[in-house]
Amino acid sequence: MLVDEYVRTGRVRIVFRGLAFLGPDSVRALRAAVAAGRQNRLWNVVEGLYSRQGAENSGWVSDAMLHEVAGHRAVDGSSAPWIDRELTKSSKAAQAAGIAGTPAFQVGRTGGPLELVQVSSLGAEGLRPAIESALAE
C-alpha cells in the first residue's frame, strides 16, 4: 500500500484535502473521513465513500454506509469540536493551494513543499505517478 511504502518510511507526505460544499451528505462524509483519519483509516474511508457515492443531497451518507466503509468501526464525526477545527484548517489550506474540487491531494517529499496533484482514481495506480514524480525531483 502507498502509505506503507512511501509515507511510513518517511519518504513522502500525502495530504488529502476534503471539501464539503454539496450539502448535508458532503458535510457528513467529510466529517466521517476526518474522524477516520485520526484512527489511521482515512484512505479506506475516503475510497469507500467515493466508490459508493450517491446523488447529491439524496441522503446516501447513511449510518449503515458509514459503518460499512469504516470496516464496521465507528467513525462518528457528528459532534467532535476537534473536527470543526480540522475542517476550518483544511478549508483554508485547500483555498491557499487553489483547490476547487474534491477529491484533492497534495504530495511532496517529507519536509518539502507540497504540490497539488491530479489523480485518475483513488486506487494506488491513481496516485503512484505523482509520488514517483515528487521523489524524482
C-alpha atoms as a printed R data frame, in Angstrom:
    type eleno elety resid chain resno       x      y       z
1   ATOM     1    CA   MET     A     1   0.000  0.000   0.000
2   ATOM     2    CA   LEU     A     2   1.155  3.557  -0.688
3   ATOM     3    CA   VAL     A     3   1.111  4.592   2.946
4   ATOM     4    CA   ASP     A     4   3.366  1.706   3.982
5   ATOM     5    CA   GLU     A     5   5.694  2.108   1.005
6   ATOM     6    CA   TYR     A     6   6.111  5.877   0.959
7   ATOM     7    CA   VAL     A     7   4.625  7.643   3.980
8   ATOM     8    CA   ARG     A     8   5.586  5.407   6.894
9   ATOM     9    CA   THR     A     9   9.110  5.098   5.506
10  ATOM    10    CA   GLY     A    10   9.404  8.889   5.750
11  ATOM    11    CA   ARG     A    11   9.949  9.441   2.036
12  ATOM    12    CA   VAL     A    12   6.735 11.249   1.085
13  ATOM    13    CA   ARG     A    13   3.917 13.221   2.596
14  ATOM    14    CA   ILE     A    14   0.431 12.784   1.120
15  ATOM    15    CA   VAL     A    15  -2.268 15.204   2.221
16  ATOM    16    CA   PHE     A    16  -5.962 14.694   1.487
17  ATOM    17    CA   ARG     A    17  -7.842 17.956   1.053
18  ATOM    18    CA   GLY     A    18 -11.517 17.273   1.510
19  ATOM    19    CA   LEU     A    19 -14.140 19.893   0.849
20  ATOM    20    CA   ALA     A    20 -17.785 19.870   1.856
21  ATOM    21    CA   PHE     A    21 -19.791 22.107  -0.435
22  ATOM    22    CA   LEU     A    22 -22.578 19.947  -1.843
23  ATOM    23    CA   GLY     A    23 -24.943 19.853   1.114
24  ATOM    24    CA   PRO     A    24 -25.528 17.653   4.165
25  ATOM    25    CA   ASP     A    25 -24.196 14.409   2.644
26  ATOM    26    CA   SER     A    26 -20.969 16.147   1.710
27  ATOM    27    CA   VAL     A    27 -20.531 17.541   5.213
28  ATOM    28    CA   ARG     A    28 -21.329 14.240   6.919
29  ATOM    29    CA   ALA     A    29 -18.985 12.289   4.638
30  ATOM    30    CA   LEU     A    30 -16.103 14.702   5.201
31  ATOM    31    CA   ARG     A    31 -16.602 14.681   8.968
32  ATOM    32    CA   ALA     A    32 -16.505 10.871   8.919
33  ATOM    33    CA   ALA     A    33 -13.320 10.942   6.820
34  ATOM    34    CA   VAL     A    34 -11.631 13.311   9.266
35  ATOM    35    CA   ALA     A    35 -12.684 11.109  12.202
36  ATOM    36    CA   ALA     A    36 -11.298  8.062  10.367
37  ATOM    37    CA   GLY     A    37  -8.041  9.928   9.785
38  ATOM    38    CA   ARG     A    38  -7.473 10.155  13.498
39  ATOM    39    CA   GLN     A    39  -7.679  6.348  13.536
40  ATOM    40    CA   ASN     A    40  -5.234  5.986  10.600
41  ATOM    41    CA   ARG     A    41  -8.067  4.826   8.334
42  ATOM    42    CA   LEU     A    42  -8.749  7.954   6.267
43  ATOM    43    CA   TRP     A    43  -7.708  6.392   2.959
44  ATOM    44    CA   ASN     A    44 -10.006  3.391   3.425
45  ATOM    45    CA   VAL     A    45 -12.995  5.532   4.339
46  ATOM    46    CA   VAL     A    46 -12.447  8.098   1.577
47  ATOM    47    CA   GLU     A    47 -12.061  5.384  -1.048
48  ATOM    48    CA   GLY     A    48 -15.209  3.672   0.255
49  ATOM    49    CA   LEU     A    49 -17.185  6.910   0.207
50  ATOM    50    CA   TYR     A    50 -16.213  7.784  -3.364
51  ATOM    51    CA   SER     A    51 -16.868  4.290  -4.659
52  ATOM    52    CA   ARG     A    52 -20.385  4.328  -3.142
53  ATOM    53    CA   GLN     A    53 -21.212  7.966  -3.806
54  ATOM    54    CA   GLY     A    54 -24.884  8.633  -4.451
55  ATOM    55    CA   ALA     A    55 -26.764 11.562  -5.932
56  ATOM    56    CA   GLU     A    56 -26.145 14.945  -4.321
57  ATOM    57    CA   ASN     A    57 -28.335 15.637  -1.284
58  ATOM    58    CA   SER     A    58 -30.111 12.297  -1.562
59  ATOM    59    CA   GLY     A    59 -29.239 11.033   1.924
60  ATOM    60    CA   TRP     A    60 -26.766  8.477   0.591
61  ATOM    61    CA   VAL     A    61 -24.425  9.001   3.576
62  ATOM    62    CA   SER     A    62 -26.332  6.805   5.999
63  ATOM    63    CA   ASP     A    63 -25.232  5.285   9.294
64  ATOM    64    CA   ALA     A    64 -25.169  1.863   7.635
65  ATOM    65    CA   MET     A    65 -22.997  3.045   4.741
66  ATOM    66    CA   LEU     A    66 -20.539  4.786   7.077
67  ATOM    67    CA   HIS     A    67 -20.368  1.636   9.175
68  ATOM    68    CA   GLU     A    68 -19.645 -0.385   6.030
69  ATOM    69    CA   VAL     A    69 -16.873  1.857   4.652
70  ATOM    70    CA   ALA     A    70 -15.260  2.127   8.081
71  ATOM    71    CA   GLY     A    71 -14.846 -1.635   8.301
72  ATOM    72    CA   HIS     A    72 -17.614 -1.867  10.889
73  ATOM    73    CA   ARG     A    73 -15.842  0.538  13.233
74  ATOM    74    CA   ALA     A    74 -17.223  3.830  14.487
75  ATOM    75    CA   VAL     A    75 -16.305  6.975  12.536
76  ATOM    76    CA   ASP     A    76 -18.771  9.360  14.103
77  ATOM    77    CA   GLY     A    77 -17.768 12.858  13.175
78  ATOM    78    CA   SER     A    78 -21.070 14.466  14.095
79  ATOM    79    CA   SER     A    79 -20.209 16.378  17.246
80  ATOM    80    CA   ALA     A    80 -16.484 16.440  17.960
81  ATOM    81    CA   PRO     A    81 -15.162 20.028  18.320
82  ATOM    82    CA   TRP     A    82 -11.706 18.978  17.103
83  ATOM    83    CA   ILE     A    83 -13.272 18.017  13.766
84  ATOM    84    CA   ASP     A    84 -14.647 21.555  13.364
85  ATOM    85    CA   ARG     A    85 -11.140 22.919  13.916
86  ATOM    86    CA   GLU     A    86  -9.652 20.419  11.460
87  ATOM    87    CA   LEU     A    87 -12.256 21.287   8.796
88  ATOM    88    CA   THR     A    88 -11.546 25.008   9.146
89  ATOM    89    CA   LYS     A    89  -7.810 24.418   8.890
90  ATOM    90    CA   SER     A    90  -8.217 22.100   5.893
91  ATOM    91    CA   SER     A    91 -10.546 24.520   4.112
92  ATOM    92    CA   LYS     A    92  -8.031 27.356   4.485
93  ATOM    93    CA   ALA     A    93  -5.196 25.130   3.231
94  ATOM    94    CA   ALA     A    94  -7.285 23.990   0.255
95  ATOM    95    CA   GLN     A    95  -8.123 27.583  -0.618
96  ATOM    96    CA   ALA     A    96  -4.458 28.605  -0.363
97  ATOM    97    CA   ALA     A    97  -3.492 25.728  -2.679
98  ATOM    98    CA   GLY     A    98  -6.143 26.695  -5.233
99  ATOM    99    CA   ILE     A    99  -8.209 23.566  -4.722
100 ATOM   100    CA   ALA     A   100 -11.742 23.943  -6.030
101 ATOM   101    CA   GLY     A   101 -12.976 20.352  -6.115
102 ATOM   102    CA   THR     A   102 -12.671 17.077  -4.355
103 ATOM   103    CA   PRO     A   103 -11.045 14.623  -4.020
104 ATOM   104    CA   ALA     A   104  -7.817 16.583  -3.960
105 ATOM   105    CA   PHE     A   105  -4.382 15.542  -2.816
106 ATOM   106    CA   GLN     A   106  -1.100 17.276  -2.296
107 ATOM   107    CA   VAL     A   107   2.129 15.295  -2.460
108 ATOM   108    CA   GLY     A   108   5.721 16.133  -1.654
109 ATOM   109    CA   ARG     A   109   8.901 14.830  -0.132
110 ATOM   110    CA   THR     A   110   8.709 14.699   3.644
111 ATOM   111    CA   GLY     A   111   9.789 18.100   4.927
112 ATOM   112    CA   GLY     A   112   9.482 19.678   1.487
113 ATOM   113    CA   PRO     A   113   6.813 21.685  -0.263
114 ATOM   114    CA   LEU     A   114   3.552 20.044  -1.271
115 ATOM   115    CA   GLU     A   115   2.225 20.127  -4.816
116 ATOM   116    CA   LEU     A   116  -1.362 19.693  -5.892
117 ATOM   117    CA   VAL     A   117  -1.751 16.536  -7.948
118 ATOM   118    CA   GLN     A   118  -4.483 15.218 -10.192
119 ATOM   119    CA   VAL     A   119  -5.480 11.630  -9.559
120 ATOM   120    CA   SER     A   120  -7.060  9.290 -12.069
121 ATOM   121    CA   SER     A   121  -8.502  7.066  -9.339
122 ATOM   122    CA   LEU     A   122  -8.381  6.613  -5.587
123 ATOM   123    CA   GLY     A   123  -6.503  3.362  -6.006
124 ATOM   124    CA   ALA     A   124  -2.716  3.195  -5.745
125 ATOM   125    CA   GLU     A   125  -2.423  3.459  -9.524
126 ATOM   126    CA   GLY     A   126  -4.081  6.884  -9.411
127 ATOM   127    CA   LEU     A   127  -1.581  8.440  -7.014
128 ATOM   128    CA   ARG     A   128   1.649  6.490  -7.589
129 ATOM   129    CA   PRO     A   129   2.763  8.568 -10.646
130 ATOM   130    CA   ALA     A   130   2.560 11.792  -8.607
131 ATOM   131    CA   ILE     A   131   4.513 10.216  -5.773
132 ATOM   132    CA   GLU     A   132   7.227  8.955  -8.093
133 ATOM   133    CA   SER     A   133   7.429 12.388  -9.731
134 ATOM   134    CA   ALA     A   134   7.862 14.068  -6.327
135 ATOM   135    CA   LEU     A   135  10.649 11.643  -5.445
136 ATOM   136    CA   ALA     A   136  12.409 12.253  -8.754
137 ATOM   137    CA   GLU     A   137  12.725 15.980  -8.103
